[in-house]
Amino acid sequence: MFSQATQLTVEVKNFQRDTVLLAYFYGEKQYIADTAVRNSSDKFIFKPDSFYSTGLYLIVLPPDNQYTQIILTPKEDNLTAILDAEKIHERPRIKGSQENQIFWDYLDFLTTKNAEATSLKQALAEAPPIGQERELYQRKLEEIDQEVKTYQKELVARNKNALAAAIVRANIEVELPEFSGEKQEADKKRFYYYRSHYFDNLDLSDNRLLRTPVYFDKVDRFINKYTVQHPDSIIQALDFLLEESSDNPETFKFLLVHFLNEYASSKFVGTDAMYVHLVDNYYARGLAPWVEQEQLQKMMDHAATLRPLLIGKIAPDIKVYKQDLTPISLHDVKARYTILFFWAPDCGHCKKSMPDLVKFYEQYKDKGVEIFAVCTKLLEKEASCWEAVEEKGMINWINTSDKYLRSKFGQVYNVKSTPQVYVLDSNKEILTKQVAVEKLGEMMEIIMKEEAEKQ
């Protein structure tokens, strides 16, 4: 944290406004940290206190919010940044900071090398398809790439404890060895090597990097690009990230909170498994002391509701009633596949999708598919269920209701809106859920193909 003596003075040429903002990165977002008003010397002075932490900050100029970057650290407690509002994207003069000297020297070097590479790529595009000229351009591009790699490694080696060096190091790509075998086999080996060494150059417990764009970008790509998008694989990756970050309470908290919120609000099928895992294995075990007991209990209760409804679980049995009041249980249905369908006659989306469901059933009923429909209307409104069954042509599958809610289907299946769709196998294992009715046919084709391949 910063001391009361820390001061950042900002001088801005060609700027008429009386206010300058100081912002910071945190994860994938940027936040306003402070505001400074022009003083009698035409300077803007920020005096960081305990609110500030080491990181990459933004000096922001209203009203267009153009900005330049600056590293702030308690070790450099008296900085002056001089910039020109008309040349805001050029390098500012920053006095009293070795960190910013390293950082901006690196940015200037990259700018130069990127310009050289762009020029060579343009020449290469215009060069003859074969010949010495083309080889020369290609060789020069490779030399530039090697220059950048060498610069990065030397910068990191010379400045091991600097945040600027940690930022540069985090951007160094993993060097891949050569792999033998057929192309597909070699590509697979290359992928898994890259993934296992993905964080070699980034310390997941370094909370300084939280206040840079680097940390979140690397973590997000690891989960969404380099992890198989299956709950088991994602859960394993989340556990790895949380273990690697656990040496620092702030990085651990950031990752745990971020991913819990992401999976709590996600609309993708199966992500509730990650939410339940995080609650069960971290929050419920006392590893999130920042959460108040009342909120923690709500999270645990929600996880308890979702847990039996996860893909791969046996769908909870419910006993509901046909129109003639004959009781029938979900698990009594003998079918290769069962579509559990919660609906309401006054639900707009149900009305819109019902013709698709009727068409789907006609196509798949002879392929072992049964529909177990539960109308969610209660008491005197339950009569509207049977009117809609006749009106919408839903008479051929199993239609049920539970006007007195004896089965507690709404609680058991967390039915907060309709329609709700679950696809179950012959053992009533949940294969998938939350499928749009109009996509049921496509989904069944995928499920049947996978089953055939397994057999």
C-alpha positions in Angstrom: 0.0 0.0 0.0 1.0 3.6 -0.5 2.0 6.0 2.3 0.6 9.4 2.9 3.8 10.9 1.6 3.3 9.4 -1.9 2.5 12.0 -4.6 1.9 11.9 -8.3 2.1 15.3 -10.0 0.6 15.5 -13.5 1.4 18.4 -15.9 -0.7 18.5 -19.1 0.1 20.8 -22.0 -2.6 22.0 -24.4 -5.3 21.0 -21.9 -8.0 23.5 -20.8 -10.1 21.4 -18.5 -9.7 21.7 -14.7 -10.0 18.0 -13.9 -7.8 14.9 -14.5 -8.8 11.4 -13.6 -6.7 8.5 -12.3 -8.0 5.1 -13.2 -6.7 1.6 -12.7 -7.1 -1.9 -14.2 -8.7 -4.6 -12.1 -9.3 -7.9 -13.8 -11.1 -7.3 -17.0 -12.4 -3.8 -16.0 -11.1 -0.3 -15.3 -12.2 1.8 -12.4 -11.8 5.5 -11.4 -9.3 5.6 -8.5 -9.1 9.4 -7.9 -9.8 12.9 -9.3 -7.4 15.8 -9.2 -8.3 19.5 -9.8 -5.9 22.0 -11.4 -4.0 23.9 -8.7 -2.6 27.5 -8.9 0.5 26.1 -10.6 -1.5 24.5 -13.4 -0.7 21.1 -12.1 -2.8 18.1 -11.0 -1.7 16.4 -7.8 -2.8 13.0 -6.7 -1.9 11.8 -3.2 -2.4 8.0 -3.1 -3.4 6.6 0.3 -4.3 3.1 1.4 -6.9 2.8 -1.4 -4.1 2.5 -3.9 -2.1 -0.6 -4.7 0.8 -1.3 -7.0 -0.3 -1.6 -10.6 -0.7 -0.1 -14.1 -2.8 3.1 -13.9 -4.3 5.4 -16.5 -4.1 9.2 -16.5 -7.4 10.1 -18.1 -8.3 13.4 -19.7 -11.9 14.4 -19.9 -14.2 14.9 -21.8 -13.0 12.4 -24.5 -11.3 10.2 -21.8 -8.1 9.8 -23.8 -5.4 8.4 -21.6 -1.8 7.4 -21.1 -0.4 4.7 -18.9 1.8 4.9 -15.8 3.0 2.4 -13.3 2.5 3.3 -9.6 4.4 1.6 -6.8 5.1 2.6 -3.1 8.8 2.3 -3.8 8.6 5.3 -6.1 6.7 7.8 -3.9 7.2 11.1 -5.7 6.5 11.0 -9.4 5.9 13.7 -12.0 4.2 12.9 -15.3 4.4 15.5 -18.1 2.2 14.9 -21.2 0.7 16.7 -24.1 -3.1 16.5 -24.6 -2.7 16.8 -28.3 -0.2 13.9 -28.4 -1.7 11.8 -25.6 -0.7 8.5 -27.3 3.0 9.4 -27.4 5.4 8.6 -24.5 4.9 10.9 -21.5 7.9 12.3 -19.5 7.8 10.6 -16.1 10.3 11.8 -13.6 11.5 9.8 -10.6 10.5 6.3 -11.8 12.7 3.5 -12.9 9.6 1.3 -13.3 8.2 3.6 -16.0 11.6 4.0 -17.7 11.6 0.2 -18.1 8.0 0.0 -19.2 8.1 2.8 -21.7 11.5 1.8 -23.2 9.9 -1.5 -23.9 6.8 0.0 -25.5 9.0 2.2 -27.7 11.1 -0.8 -28.7 7.9 -2.8 -29.6 6.5 0.2 -31.6 9.7 0.4 -33.6 9.9 -3.4 -34.2 6.2 -3.6 -35.1 6.6 -0.8 -37.7 9.6 -2.7 -39.2 7.7 -6.0 -39.3 4.6 -4.3 -40.8 6.7 -2.9 -43.6 8.4 -6.2 -44.3 5.1 -8.0 -44.3 3.8 -5.6 -46.9 6.9 -6.1 -49.0 6.5 -9.8 -48.6 2.9 -9.7 -49.8 4.1 -7.8 -52.9 7.2 -9.9 -53.6 7.3 -12.7 -56.2 6.0 -16.0 -55.0 9.5 -17.5 -55.0 13.1 -16.2 -55.1 15.8 -14.6 -53.0 13.9 -11.4 -52.4 11.1 -13.3 -50.7 13.6 -15.3 -48.6 15.3 -12.1 -47.6 12.1 -10.6 -46.3 11.2 -13.8 -44.4 14.6 -14.0 -42.8 14.4 -10.3 -41.7 11.0 -11.0 -40.1 12.5 -13.9 -38.2 15.4 -11.7 -37.1 13.0 -9.1 -35.7 11.1 -11.8 -33.9 14.3 -13.0 -32.3 15.3 -9.5 -31.4 12.0 -9.0 -29.5 12.4 -12.3 -27.6 16.0 -11.5 -26.7 15.0 -8.0 -25.5 12.2 -9.4 -23.4 14.4 -12.0 -21.7 17.2 -9.6 -21.0 14.8 -7.0 -19.6 13.3 -9.6 -17.2 16.7 -10.9 -16.1 17.9 -7.3 -15.3 14.8 -6.3 -13.4 13.5 -9.3 -11.6 11.5 -7.5 -8.9 10.0 -4.8 -11.1 6.3 -4.8 -12.1 7.3 -3.7 -15.6 9.4 -6.8 -15.9 6.5 -9.0 -14.6 4.2 -7.5 -17.2 6.8 -8.2 -20.0 7.5 -11.7 -18.7 3.8 -12.5 -18.7 3.6 -11.6 -22.4 6.5 -14.0 -23.3 5.1 -16.9 -25.3 5.9 -20.5 -24.4 8.6 -21.9 -26.6 7.5 -25.2 -28.1 9.9 -28.1 -28.8 9.6 -30.2 -31.9 7.2 -33.1 -31.6 7.4 -36.3 -33.7 4.6 -38.4 -35.1 1.8 -37.8 -37.6 0.5 -34.2 -37.9 -2.6 -34.9 -35.7 -0.6 -36.6 -33.0 2.1 -33.9 -33.1 -0.5 -31.2 -32.9 -2.1 -32.9 -29.9 1.3 -33.2 -28.1 2.0 -29.5 -28.9 -1.3 -28.4 -27.5 -1.0 -30.3 -24.2 2.6 -29.1 -23.8 1.6 -25.5 -24.4 -1.3 -25.8 -22.0 0.8 -27.4 -19.2 3.4 -24.6 -19.6 0.9 -21.8 -20.2 1.6 -20.0 -16.9 5.4 -20.5 -16.8 5.9 -16.8 -17.2 3.1 -15.5 -15.0 2.8 -15.9 -11.2 -0.9 -16.4 -10.5 -0.3 -15.3 -6.9 1.2 -11.9 -7.9 -1.5 -9.5 -6.9 0.3 -6.6 -8.7 -0.7 -8.1 -12.0 -4.4 -8.0 -11.1 -4.0 -4.2 -11.8 -2.8 -4.8 -15.3 -4.6 -6.1 -18.4 -2.3 -9.1 -18.5 -3.6 -11.2 -15.6 -7.3 -11.5 -16.5 -6.6 -11.9 -20.2 -4.3 -14.9 -19.6 -6.7 -16.6 -17.1 -9.7 -16.0 -19.3 -8.0 -17.5 -22.4 -6.8 -20.5 -20.3 -10.3 -21.3 -19.3 -12.2 -20.5 -22.5 -9.6 -21.4 -25.2 -7.2 -23.9 -23.8 -9.6 -25.9 -21.6 -12.0 -28.5 -23.0 -15.4 -27.0 -22.6 -16.8 -29.8 -20.5 -17.7 -29.3 -16.8 -15.2 -31.9 -15.5 -12.3 -30.3 -17.5 -13.3 -26.7 -16.5 -13.6 -27.7 -12.8 -10.1 -29.2 -12.9 -8.8 -26.0 -14.5 -10.5 -23.9 -11.9 -9.0 -25.9 -9.0 -5.6 -25.5 -10.6 -6.0 -21.7 -10.8 -7.2 -21.4 -7.3 -4.4 -23.6 -5.9 -1.8 -21.6 -7.8 -3.2 -18.3 -6.5 -3.7 -19.4 -2.9 -0.4 -17.9 -1.6 -2.0 -14.5 -2.0 -5.4 -13.8 -0.5 -6.2 -11.1 -3.0 -5.5 -13.1 -6.1 -7.4 -16.1 -4.6 -10.4 -14.0 -3.8 -10.4 -12.3 -7.2 -10.5 -15.6 -9.0 -13.0 -17.3 -6.8 -15.4 -14.4 -6.8 -15.0 -13.8 -10.6 -15.7 -17.4 -11.6 -18.5 -17.9 -9.1 -20.3 -14.8 -10.5 -19.6 -15.9 -14.1 -21.1 -19.3 -13.6 -24.0 -18.1 -11.5 -25.1 -15.8 -14.3 -24.1 -18.0 -17.3 -26.8 -19.1 -19.8 -24.7 -22.0 -21.1 -25.9 -25.5 -20.4 -23.8 -27.3 -17.7 -22.2 -24.3 -16.1 -24.2 -24.8 -13.0 -21.8 -27.7 -12.2 -19.0 -25.2 -11.8 -21.1 -23.0 -9.5 -22.0 -26.0 -7.3 -18.4 -27.1 -7.2 -17.1 -23.7 -6.2 -19.7 -23.3 -3.5 -19.2 -26.9 -2.1 -15.4 -26.9 -2.2 -14.5 -23.3 -1.3 -17.4 -21.3 0.1 -19.0 -24.0 2.2 -15.5 -25.0 3.6 -14.9 -21.5 5.0 -12.4 -20.4 2.3 -14.3 -17.2 1.5 -14.3 -15.4 4.9 -15.4 -12.1 3.2 -18.9 -13.5 2.7 -21.5 -12.8 5.4 -23.2 -15.8 6.9 -26.7 -14.9 5.5 -25.4 -14.6 2.0 -23.3 -17.8 2.4 -26.4 -19.7 3.5 -28.3 -18.5 0.4 -25.5 -19.7 -1.9 -25.3 -23.1 -0.2 -29.1 -23.5 -0.4 -29.0 -22.6 -4.1 -26.2 -25.1 -4.7 -28.3 -27.7 -2.9 -31.2 -27.1 -5.3 -29.0 -27.3 -8.4 -26.9 -30.3 -7.3 -29.4 -33.1 -8.1 -30.2 -31.4 -11.4 -26.7 -31.4 -12.8 -26.0 -33.1 -16.1 -25.0 -36.7 -15.4 -27.3 -37.0 -12.3 -30.4 -39.2 -12.1 -33.4 -36.9 -12.5 -35.4 -36.6 -9.3 -38.6 -38.6 -9.4 -41.9 -36.8 -9.2 -45.4 -38.2 -8.9 -48.0 -36.1 -10.8 -51.4 -36.7 -12.3 -53.1 -37.3 -15.7 -56.3 -35.6 -16.6 -58.4 -38.4 -15.0 -56.3 -38.0 -11.8 -54.4 -41.3 -12.4 -51.0 -40.8 -10.6 -47.9 -41.4 -12.7 -44.3 -41.1 -11.7 -41.5 -39.8 -14.0 -39.5 -43.0 -13.3 -42.4 -45.2 -14.3 -42.0 -44.1 -18.0 -40.3 -46.8 -20.0 -38.6 -45.2 -22.9 -35.2 -45.0 -24.5 -35.3 -41.2 -24.0 -37.7 -39.1 -22.0 -38.2 -35.4 -22.6 -39.3 -33.8 -19.3 -41.2 -30.7 -20.3 -42.5 -28.0 -17.9 -44.9 -25.6 -19.5 -47.8 -23.2 -18.9 -50.8 -22.5 -21.2 -50.4 -18.7 -20.8 -46.6 -18.8 -21.4 -45.9 -16.9 -24.6 -42.8 -18.8 -25.5 -44.6 -22.1 -24.7 -47.3 -21.1 -27.2 -44.8 -20.2 -29.8 -42.7 -23.4 -29.5 -45.6 -25.9 -29.1 -46.0 -26.5 -32.8 -42.3 -27.4 -32.9 -42.7 -29.8 -30.0 -45.6 -31.5 -31.7 -43.6 -31.9 -34.9 -40.6 -33.1 -33.0 -42.7 -35.8 -31.3 -44.1 -37.1 -34.5 -40.6 -37.4 -35.9 -39.0 -39.1 -32.9 -41.7 -41.1 -31.1 -40.9 -44.2 -33.1 -37.2 -43.7 -32.3 -37.8 -44.4 -28.6 -38.6 -40.8 -27.5 -41.4 -40.1 -25.0 -42.5 -36.7 -23.7 -43.5 -36.3 -20.1 -45.2 -32.9 -19.9 -46.0 -31.2 -16.6 -48.3 -28.2 -16.7 -47.4 -25.8 -14.0 -50.8 -24.2 -13.3 -52.3 -24.8 -9.9 -55.7 -24.9 -8.2 -58.6 -23.5 -10.3 -56.2 -22.4 -13.0 -55.2 -26.0 -13.6 -58.2 -26.5 -15.8 -56.6 -24.3 -18.5 -53.9 -26.9 -18.9 -56.3 -29.5 -20.4 -58.0 -26.9 -22.6 -54.6 -26.0 -24.1 -53.6 -29.7 -24.5 -56.6 -30.1 -26.9 -56.2 -26.8 -28.6 -52.4 -27.2 -29.3 -52.6 -30.8 -30.4 -50.6 -32.2 -27.4 -52.8 -35.2 -26.9 -50.4 -37.9 -28.0 -47.7 -37.8 -25.3 -48.0 -38.0 -21.5 -49.6 -34.9 -20.1 -49.8 -34.3 -16.4 -50.4 -31.6 -13.8 -50.3 -31.3 -10.0 -52.9 -28.8 -9.0 -52.2 -29.1 -5.3 -48.4 -29.2 -5.7 -48.1 -32.5 -3.8 -45.0 -33.3 -5.8 -43.3 -29.9 -5.1 -42.1 -30.1 -8.7 -41.4 -26.4 -8.8 -39.0 -26.7 -5.9 -37.5 -30.0 -6.9 -36.8 -28.9 -10.5 -36.2 -25.2 -9.7 -38.9 -24.2 -12.2 -38.9 -20.4 -12.1 -40.0 -19.9 -15.7 -41.3 -21.9 -18.6 -40.7 -23.8 -20.8 -38.1 -25.9 -19.1 -36.7 -28.9 -20.9 -34.7 -31.9 -19.7 -33.5 -34.8 -21.9 -33.2 -38.1 -20.0 -31.9 -41.5 -21.0 -33.6 -44.8 -20.3 -32.2 -44.8 -16.7 -33.5 -41.2 -16.3 -30.0 -39.8 -16.2 -29.9 -36.1 -17.3 -28.2 -36.0 -20.7 -28.8 -32.3 -21.2 -31.2 -29.5 -20.3 -32.4 -26.0 -21.0 -32.7 -27.0 -24.7 -34.7 -24.6 -26.9 -37.7 -26.6 -28.2 -36.9 -25.7 -31.7 -33.4 -27.2 -31.2 -34.6 -30.5 -29.7 -34.4 -32.4 -33.0 -30.7 -31.3 -33.6 -29.9 -32.2 -30.0 -31.5 -35.7 -30.3 -29.5 -36.4 -33.4 -26.2 -35.5 -31.6 -27.2 -37.7 -28.5 -28.2 -40.7 -30.7 -25.0 -40.4 -32.7 -22.9 -40.3 -29.6 -24.7 -43.3 -28.2 -24.2 -45.3 -31.4 -20.5 -44.5 -31.4 -20.2 -45.7 -27.8 -21.9 -49.0 -28.7 
